[in-house]
Amino acid sequence: MKKKIVILPGDGIGTEICEQAVKVLQKTGDLLGYTFDLEHEIAGGACIDKHGIPLQDSTLEKCKHADAVLLGAVGGPKWEGLDFSVRPERALLKLRSELQLYANLRPAIIYSELADASTLKREVLEGADILVIRELTGGIYFGKPRGVKIEDGKRVGFNTLIYNEDEIRRIARTAFEAAMKRRKKVCSVDKANVLESTELWRTVVTEEHKNYPEIELSHMYIDNAVMQVIRNPRQFDTVVTTNMFGDILSDACAMITGSIGMLPSASVGGKNGMYEPVHGSAPDIAGQNIANPLATILSVGMMFKYSFGDNNAYEMIERAVKIAISTHRTKDIMDTGKIETGILSKPRTGRPPSRKSGGSDRDRRGKKPQQSVAPKLSADDKLFLSDLHAKLTAFSSSDETRLELEPYNSYKRKLVHDLAVKFGMESASEGEGDERHNVIIKTEKVTVPNIDYSKKEIWNHGNREYMVRKTIDGVDICLNADGSVTLYSGQPAAKIIHRKKVTTGAFKVINSKIVEFNEPEWA
């Protein structure tokens, strides 16, 4: 049996956990007679760094024609300053929508071997086995209109929570069908007492229940459901809920498994399926040989079960996980008497620079801090920015306080936003679809930066890390209007975006601000 699978490691620990999951995939295939055509592609922040967008159309097409997709994790603080339309998470949402993956199955099972790894008591946990079924392509994550706009001189953020009855009915049917193979209990979670959209949700789920008289149906508000999952998880069998509520509730379920690193998921509904761990990219532990790959490995098991119809392979992988955790553990689920293990053949770089560096430009392992590579601007980009620079310069000296630009694609809107920040202005996106455009607002800190657009590199995206000598009095650092970072040498204030005394020895630039290693924004 030959299967085509697209591997999307993503960001942070995604590469590490996918590497281990692929090993399990191939070993299971060898034992059961599968051969795999594996295509490794990039998505999320890694794709933004290389191509300026979170997901390439060519990658999406490969996913559409694959038998399954294995995803690591996307996102991280490095890209939080980007416009919502081009953040790493948009890759995930686009994949779910384009592949028509409307149902997300998230099992939360407490293995007896891990009962003591949870912060909850063993007697509360043992025997708990919950399947959370989350609606995945509707609700507030996809509803329109959405965005940030200016009203009465103030920024206003808005989203739309919307479901039609067909979307609700199909996810309810998925939950009832799943429950028929389990303990025949479904709890529908909503907030029908205050949200009309989930009042409809409750009505339609109740209507669909008439086709499954063997199923015991109950309803619960989301706030109570989160509490009950922690208080008495054994009362639940199959839980069905909205996109956002499922996102929240499944993370609460991580409490009963001992670690969010144990929660796999399957996104199904279309021609193929996408499989991924519930957890995020965890950039703070990337490369430290402590990430837990078991959620991703169990997601491979779900791939065999739901995309390939092979429950035997799923059970083999689950048994292997139980055997492994009986003796060996990663740091997040470590317990007395077990052997702590990592997942990498060799420790990899990626830790933040040590605060004990004593002025060295190397971290505790003798490695220089990694630096993100700024995406190169094309000739068209530089021409666009040069014209925009002239517009913003004229705007800065005019009596107008608001400037509406013509519609651009998400990449150019991001360039507009970045340049507006350098001018000390605010930028918001308004409009929908082809009419979406930037609105620039003057602030009290307006300045005209001196930028040479003929230079090969003029832009500095990402969280580039720097090291300077650690001193008691500090080193006077300047972030200049052209994006460079230098020691202060008396340059005019108009050419400086931010100036700071750095004492810890390590700093980086986040959202046009110098941030030291010991400050909360560093994370």
C-alpha positions as CSV (number, residue, x, y, z in Angstrom):
1,M,0.0,0.0,0.0
2,K,1.5,3.3,-1.1
3,K,0.5,6.5,0.6
4,K,1.4,10.1,-0.2
5,I,2.0,12.3,2.8
6,V,2.9,16.0,3.1
7,I,5.1,16.8,6.1
8,L,4.8,20.4,7.4
9,P,7.1,20.7,10.5
10,G,6.3,24.4,10.9
11,D,8.1,26.4,13.6
12,G,9.7,26.0,17.1
13,I,9.8,22.4,18.2
14,G,7.8,21.4,15.1
15,T,10.9,20.2,13.3
16,E,12.0,18.0,16.2
17,I,8.7,16.3,17.0
18,C,7.9,15.7,13.3
19,E,11.3,14.1,12.8
20,Q,10.5,11.5,15.5
21,A,6.9,11.0,14.3
22,V,8.1,10.3,10.8
23,K,10.4,7.6,12.2
24,V,7.4,5.9,13.8
25,L,5.4,6.3,10.6
26,Q,8.0,4.6,8.6
27,K,8.7,1.8,11.1
28,T,4.9,1.1,11.3
29,G,4.7,1.1,7.6
30,D,7.6,-1.4,7.3
31,L,5.8,-3.8,9.7
32,L,2.4,-3.6,8.0
33,G,3.4,-3.4,4.3
34,Y,3.0,0.4,3.6
35,T,5.3,2.5,1.5
36,F,5.3,6.3,1.8
37,D,5.9,9.1,-0.6
38,L,6.9,11.9,1.8
39,E,7.0,15.5,0.7
40,H,8.5,17.9,3.2
41,E,7.3,21.5,2.8
42,I,7.4,24.7,5.0
43,A,4.5,26.6,6.5
44,G,3.9,29.2,9.1
45,G,6.7,31.4,10.3
46,A,9.3,29.5,8.4
47,C,7.5,30.2,5.2
48,I,7.1,33.9,6.1
49,D,10.8,34.2,6.7
50,K,11.6,32.6,3.3
51,H,8.7,33.7,1.1
52,G,6.9,36.5,3.0
53,I,3.6,34.5,3.3
54,P,2.5,31.8,5.7
55,L,1.6,29.2,3.1
56,Q,2.5,28.9,-0.6
57,D,-0.2,28.0,-3.1
58,S,2.1,25.2,-4.4
59,T,2.2,23.7,-0.9
60,L,-1.6,23.9,-0.5
61,E,-2.0,22.0,-3.9
62,K,0.3,19.3,-2.7
63,C,-1.7,18.9,0.5
64,K,-4.9,18.7,-1.5
65,H,-3.6,15.8,-3.6
66,A,-2.0,13.9,-0.6
67,D,-3.5,11.0,1.3
68,A,-2.8,12.9,4.6
69,V,-0.9,15.8,6.0
70,L,1.3,15.7,9.1
71,L,1.8,19.1,10.8
72,G,4.2,20.0,13.6
73,A,3.2,23.4,15.0
74,V,3.2,27.0,13.7
75,G,3.7,30.4,15.2
76,G,5.7,32.2,17.9
77,P,6.5,35.6,19.4
78,K,8.8,36.4,16.5
79,W,5.9,37.0,14.1
80,E,3.3,38.5,16.6
81,G,3.9,42.0,15.2
82,L,2.7,41.0,11.7
83,D,-0.7,41.9,10.4
84,F,-3.3,39.1,11.2
85,S,-3.7,38.3,7.6
86,V,-0.1,37.1,7.3
87,R,0.6,35.6,10.7
88,P,1.8,32.0,10.8
89,E,-1.6,30.8,12.1
90,R,-3.2,31.8,8.9
91,A,-1.5,28.9,7.2
92,L,-3.3,26.5,9.6
93,L,-6.7,28.2,9.1
94,K,-6.3,28.2,5.3
95,L,-5.4,24.5,5.3
96,R,-8.4,23.6,7.4
97,S,-10.7,25.7,5.2
98,E,-9.3,24.6,1.8
99,L,-9.1,20.9,2.7
100,Q,-12.7,21.2,4.1
101,L,-11.6,19.7,7.5
102,Y,-14.6,20.7,9.5
103,A,-14.2,18.2,12.3
104,N,-11.3,18.2,14.7
105,L,-11.0,15.1,16.9
106,R,-9.0,15.5,20.1
107,P,-8.8,12.4,22.4
108,A,-7.7,13.0,26.0
109,I,-6.9,9.7,27.6
110,I,-5.2,9.3,31.0
111,Y,-2.7,6.4,30.8
112,S,-2.3,4.8,34.2
113,E,1.4,5.2,33.7
114,L,1.0,9.0,33.7
115,A,-1.7,9.4,36.4
116,D,0.9,10.8,38.8
117,A,2.3,13.2,36.2
118,S,-0.9,15.3,36.4
119,T,-1.5,18.0,39.1
120,L,-4.9,16.3,39.7
121,K,-5.3,13.4,42.1
122,R,-5.0,9.9,40.7
123,E,-8.5,8.9,42.0
124,V,-10.0,11.8,40.1
125,L,-8.2,10.9,36.8
126,E,-8.1,7.1,36.5
127,G,-10.4,5.8,33.9
128,A,-11.0,9.2,32.2
129,D,-11.3,8.9,28.4
130,I,-12.7,12.0,26.6
131,L,-13.0,12.6,22.9
132,V,-13.4,16.3,22.1
133,I,-14.9,17.0,18.7
134,R,-14.4,20.6,17.7
135,E,-16.0,22.3,14.8
136,L,-13.1,23.5,12.7
137,T,-14.1,25.6,9.7
138,G,-16.7,28.0,11.0
139,G,-17.4,30.2,14.0
140,I,-15.5,33.2,15.2
141,Y,-12.1,32.1,13.7
142,F,-13.6,32.4,10.2
143,G,-16.6,34.7,10.5
144,K,-16.7,38.0,8.6
145,P,-16.6,41.0,9.0
146,R,-13.5,41.0,11.1
147,G,-10.5,43.3,11.6
148,V,-9.3,46.5,13.3
149,K,-10.6,49.9,12.3
150,I,-10.6,53.5,13.5
151,E,-13.9,54.9,14.9
152,D,-14.0,58.4,16.5
153,G,-10.2,58.4,16.5
154,K,-10.0,55.1,18.4
155,R,-8.9,51.7,17.3
156,V,-11.7,49.1,17.4
157,G,-11.2,45.4,17.0
158,F,-14.1,43.2,15.9
159,N,-14.9,39.6,15.0
160,T,-18.0,37.7,14.0
161,L,-19.3,34.5,15.6
162,I,-21.6,32.9,13.0
163,Y,-22.9,29.3,12.2
164,N,-25.5,28.1,9.8
165,E,-27.6,25.0,10.7
166,D,-25.9,22.8,8.1
167,E,-22.5,23.4,9.7
168,I,-23.9,22.5,13.1
169,R,-25.8,19.5,11.9
170,R,-22.8,17.9,10.2
171,I,-20.5,18.3,13.3
172,A,-23.3,17.0,15.5
173,R,-23.7,13.9,13.2
174,T,-19.9,13.3,13.5
175,A,-20.1,13.4,17.3
176,F,-23.1,11.0,17.4
177,E,-21.4,8.6,15.0
178,A,-18.2,8.6,17.1
179,A,-20.2,8.1,20.3
180,M,-21.9,5.1,18.8
181,K,-18.4,3.4,18.8
182,R,-17.7,4.5,22.4
183,R,-19.9,4.8,25.5
184,K,-22.9,6.3,23.7
185,K,-22.8,9.6,25.5
186,V,-22.6,13.1,24.0
187,C,-22.2,16.4,25.8
188,S,-22.8,19.5,23.6
189,V,-21.0,22.5,24.9
190,D,-22.2,26.0,24.1
191,K,-23.1,29.4,25.7
192,A,-26.7,29.4,24.7
193,N,-27.7,31.7,27.6
194,V,-26.0,34.7,26.1
195,L,-25.0,33.9,22.5
196,E,-27.7,33.6,19.9
197,S,-25.4,31.6,17.5
198,T,-24.9,28.9,20.2
199,E,-28.6,29.0,21.0
200,L,-29.1,27.8,17.4
201,W,-26.3,25.3,18.0
202,R,-28.2,23.8,20.9
203,T,-31.4,23.6,18.9
204,V,-29.9,21.9,15.9
205,V,-27.9,19.4,18.0
206,T,-31.1,18.5,19.8
207,E,-32.9,18.1,16.5
208,E,-30.1,15.8,15.1
209,H,-30.2,13.7,18.2
210,K,-33.6,12.4,17.2
211,N,-31.8,10.2,14.6
212,Y,-29.6,8.6,17.3
213,P,-32.0,7.5,20.1
214,E,-29.4,5.2,21.5
215,I,-27.2,8.2,22.5
216,E,-27.6,10.0,25.8
217,L,-27.4,13.7,25.0
218,S,-26.6,16.5,27.5
219,H,-25.9,20.2,27.2
220,M,-23.4,22.3,29.2
221,Y,-22.2,25.9,29.2
222,I,-18.5,26.3,28.3
223,D,-17.5,27.9,31.6
224,N,-19.1,25.0,33.6
225,A,-17.7,22.4,31.1
226,V,-14.1,23.6,31.7
227,M,-14.6,23.4,35.5
228,Q,-16.3,19.9,35.2
229,V,-13.4,18.5,33.1
230,I,-11.0,19.3,35.9
231,R,-13.5,18.3,38.7
232,N,-14.8,15.0,37.4
233,P,-13.4,14.1,33.9
234,R,-14.8,10.6,34.0
235,Q,-18.4,11.9,33.5
236,F,-17.6,12.8,29.9
237,D,-17.4,10.5,26.9
238,T,-17.8,12.4,23.6
239,V,-17.9,16.2,23.7
240,V,-19.0,18.3,20.7
241,T,-18.5,22.1,20.6
242,T,-17.7,25.2,18.5
243,N,-14.4,26.2,17.1
244,M,-13.3,28.6,19.8
245,F,-14.8,26.6,22.7
246,G,-13.2,23.4,21.5
247,D,-9.8,25.2,21.3
248,I,-10.2,26.2,25.0
249,L,-11.7,23.0,26.3
250,S,-9.2,20.6,24.7
251,D,-6.4,22.6,26.4
252,A,-8.2,22.1,29.7
253,C,-8.3,18.4,28.9
254,A,-4.5,18.5,28.8
255,M,-4.6,18.7,32.6
256,I,-6.0,15.2,32.9
257,T,-3.3,13.7,30.6
258,G,-0.4,15.1,32.6
259,S,0.9,17.3,29.8
260,I,-0.3,19.0,26.7
261,G,2.5,17.1,25.0
262,M,0.4,14.0,25.2
263,L,-2.7,15.3,23.2
264,P,-2.9,14.3,19.5
265,S,-5.5,15.5,17.0
266,A,-7.1,14.5,13.7
267,S,-8.8,17.1,11.4
268,V,-11.1,15.3,9.0
269,G,-14.2,15.8,6.9
270,G,-12.7,16.3,3.4
271,K,-11.0,13.9,1.0
272,N,-8.0,13.6,3.2
273,G,-7.0,14.5,6.8
274,M,-4.5,16.6,8.7
275,Y,-2.9,15.3,11.8
276,E,-1.1,17.4,14.4
277,P,-0.4,17.7,18.2
278,V,-2.7,20.0,20.1
279,H,0.2,22.0,21.6
280,G,1.9,25.0,20.1
281,S,5.4,25.6,18.7
282,A,7.0,26.2,22.1
283,P,10.0,28.3,20.8
284,D,11.3,28.7,24.3
285,I,12.3,25.0,24.5
286,A,13.2,24.5,20.8
287,G,16.6,22.8,20.3
288,Q,17.0,22.0,24.0
289,N,16.3,18.3,23.6
290,I,13.3,18.3,26.0
291,A,10.3,18.6,23.7
292,N,7.7,15.8,24.1
293,P,7.0,14.1,20.6
294,L,4.3,11.7,21.9
295,A,1.3,13.9,20.8
296,T,2.7,14.0,17.3
297,I,3.5,10.2,17.3
298,L,-0.1,9.5,18.5
299,S,-1.3,11.8,15.8
300,V,0.4,9.5,13.3
301,G,-1.6,6.7,14.9
302,M,-4.8,8.7,14.3
303,M,-3.6,9.1,10.6
304,F,-3.6,5.3,10.2
305,K,-7.0,5.0,11.9
306,Y,-8.9,7.8,10.2
307,S,-7.2,8.3,6.8
308,F,-6.0,4.8,6.1
309,G,-8.8,2.9,7.9
310,D,-6.2,0.9,9.8
311,N,-7.2,0.6,13.5
312,N,-4.5,-2.2,14.0
313,A,-1.7,0.3,13.2
314,Y,-3.3,2.9,15.6
315,E,-3.4,0.3,18.4
316,M,0.2,-0.7,17.7
317,I,1.5,2.8,18.1
318,E,-0.6,3.4,21.2
319,R,0.8,0.3,22.8
320,A,4.3,1.4,21.9
321,V,3.8,4.7,23.6
322,K,2.6,3.0,26.8
323,I,5.6,0.8,26.8
324,A,8.0,3.7,26.3
325,I,6.5,5.9,29.1
326,S,6.6,3.0,31.5
327,T,10.4,3.5,31.7
328,H,11.4,6.6,29.9
329,R,10.0,10.2,30.1
330,T,10.6,13.6,28.6
331,K,11.0,16.5,31.1
332,D,7.4,17.5,31.1
333,I,6.1,14.1,32.3
334,M,9.2,13.1,34.3
335,D,8.5,11.1,37.5
336,T,10.6,9.4,40.2
337,G,12.2,6.2,39.2
338,K,11.9,6.9,35.4
339,I,14.7,7.7,33.0
340,E,14.7,11.2,31.6
341,T,15.3,11.2,27.9
342,G,15.5,13.6,25.0
343,I,14.4,13.2,21.4
344,L,17.4,14.5,19.5
345,S,20.5,12.6,18.5
346,K,22.5,15.7,19.4
347,P,21.6,18.8,21.4
348,R,20.9,21.6,19.1
349,T,21.3,25.3,19.4
350,G,18.4,27.6,20.0
351,R,18.4,28.6,23.6
352,P,18.4,32.3,24.4
353,P,21.8,33.7,25.4
354,S,22.9,33.1,28.9
355,R,22.5,35.9,31.4
356,K,25.8,34.7,32.9
357,S,27.7,35.4,29.6
358,G,29.9,38.0,31.3
359,G,30.1,40.0,28.1
360,S,30.9,37.1,25.8
361,D,29.2,37.0,22.4
362,R,28.7,33.3,22.8
363,D,26.2,31.3,24.9
364,R,27.1,28.7,27.5
365,R,27.8,26.0,24.9
366,G,30.2,28.3,23.0
367,K,27.8,28.9,20.2
368,K,27.0,32.3,18.8
369,P,23.3,33.3,19.2
370,Q,21.2,32.4,16.2
371,Q,20.0,35.4,14.1
372,S,16.9,35.4,12.0
373,V,17.5,36.3,8.3
374,A,15.7,39.3,7.1
375,P,13.7,38.6,3.9
376,K,15.2,40.4,0.9
377,L,13.2,43.1,-0.8
378,S,12.7,42.9,-4.5
379,A,13.3,45.9,-6.8
380,D,9.5,46.4,-7.0
381,D,9.3,46.4,-3.2
382,K,11.9,49.1,-3.0
383,L,10.2,51.2,-5.6
384,F,6.9,50.7,-3.8
385,L,8.5,51.8,-0.5
386,S,10.2,54.7,-2.0
387,D,6.9,56.0,-3.3
388,L,5.2,55.3,0.0
389,H,8.0,57.1,1.8
390,A,7.3,60.2,-0.2
391,K,3.5,60.0,0.5
392,L,4.1,59.6,4.2
393,T,6.6,62.5,4.2
394,A,4.1,64.8,2.6
395,F,1.4,63.5,5.0
396,S,3.6,64.2,8.0
397,S,3.8,67.9,7.2
398,S,0.2,68.3,6.2
399,D,-2.8,69.4,8.4
400,E,-4.5,66.0,7.8
401,T,-4.5,63.4,10.6
402,R,-5.7,60.4,8.6
403,L,-4.5,59.0,5.3
404,E,-6.3,56.3,3.5
405,L,-4.2,54.3,1.0
406,E,-5.4,52.3,-2.0
407,P,-6.1,48.6,-1.6
408,Y,-3.0,46.3,-1.5
409,N,-2.4,42.6,-0.9
410,S,-1.5,41.4,2.6
411,Y,2.3,41.5,1.9
412,K,2.2,45.1,0.8
413,R,-0.1,46.1,3.6
414,K,2.6,44.6,5.9
415,L,5.3,46.8,4.2
416,V,3.0,49.8,4.7
417,H,2.6,49.0,8.4
418,D,6.3,48.6,9.0
419,L,7.1,51.9,7.3
420,A,4.4,53.7,9.2
421,V,5.9,52.5,12.4
422,K,9.3,54.0,11.3
423,F,7.5,57.3,10.8
424,G,6.0,57.1,14.3
425,M,2.5,56.6,12.9
426,E,-0.2,54.0,13.5
427,S,-1.5,51.7,10.7
428,A,-4.8,49.8,10.7
429,S,-6.4,47.7,8.0
430,E,-10.0,48.4,6.9
431,G,-12.3,46.9,4.3
432,E,-12.9,43.4,3.1
433,G,-11.4,41.2,0.3
434,D,-10.1,43.2,-2.7
435,E,-11.1,46.5,-0.9
436,R,-8.9,45.9,2.1
437,H,-6.5,48.9,2.6
438,N,-4.3,50.6,5.1
439,V,-5.4,53.7,7.1
440,I,-2.5,55.7,8.5
441,I,-3.0,57.8,11.6
442,K,-0.7,60.5,12.9
443,T,0.6,60.4,16.5
444,E,2.5,62.9,18.6
445,K,5.7,61.0,17.8
446,V,5.8,61.6,14.0
447,T,9.2,61.7,12.5
448,V,10.6,61.4,9.0
449,P,13.2,58.5,8.9
450,N,16.2,58.8,6.5
451,I,16.2,55.5,4.6
452,D,18.3,54.7,1.5
453,Y,16.2,52.4,-0.6
454,S,19.2,51.7,-2.9
455,K,20.8,49.6,-0.2
456,K,20.8,45.8,-0.7
457,E,19.3,45.3,2.8
458,I,17.2,48.0,4.4
459,W,14.6,46.0,6.4
460,N,15.1,44.1,9.6
461,H,12.2,41.7,10.3
462,G,12.1,39.2,13.1
463,N,13.7,39.0,16.5
464,R,17.4,39.4,15.8
465,E,19.5,38.8,19.0
466,Y,22.5,41.0,19.9
467,M,25.2,40.7,22.5
468,V,27.2,43.6,24.1
469,R,29.5,43.8,27.1
470,K,27.6,43.5,30.3
471,T,28.3,46.5,32.6
472,I,26.8,48.0,35.7
473,D,26.3,51.4,34.1
474,G,25.0,49.9,30.8
475,V,25.8,50.4,27.2
476,D,23.8,53.1,25.3
477,I,22.1,51.4,22.3
478,C,20.1,53.1,19.6
479,L,17.6,51.6,17.2
480,N,17.9,53.9,14.2
481,A,15.2,55.0,11.7
482,D,16.9,52.9,9.0
483,G,16.5,49.7,11.0
484,S,20.1,49.5,12.1
485,V,21.3,49.0,15.7
486,T,24.3,51.1,16.9
487,L,26.0,52.5,19.9
488,Y,24.8,56.0,20.6
489,S,27.2,58.6,19.3
490,G,25.3,61.8,19.4
491,Q,23.2,61.3,16.3
492,P,20.1,63.5,16.0
493,A,17.0,62.4,17.9
494,A,15.0,62.5,14.6
495,K,17.0,59.6,13.3
496,I,16.5,57.4,16.4
497,I,13.4,55.2,16.9
498,H,14.4,54.0,20.4
499,R,17.4,54.5,22.7
500,K,18.2,52.4,25.8
501,K,20.8,51.6,28.4
502,V,21.5,47.8,28.1
503,T,23.0,46.3,31.2
504,T,22.4,42.5,30.9
505,G,24.5,42.0,27.8
506,A,21.7,40.6,25.6
507,F,19.0,42.4,23.8
508,K,16.9,42.3,20.6
509,V,14.4,44.5,18.7
510,I,10.7,43.7,19.1
511,N,8.1,46.0,17.6
512,S,10.6,48.8,17.0
513,K,11.7,48.7,20.7
514,I,15.0,47.5,22.3
515,V,14.2,44.8,24.7
516,E,16.7,43.3,27.2
517,F,17.0,39.6,28.0
518,N,15.5,40.0,31.5
519,E,12.4,41.8,30.3
520,P,9.0,40.1,29.9
521,E,8.7,41.1,26.2
522,W,11.8,39.0,25.4
523,A,9.6,35.8,25.5
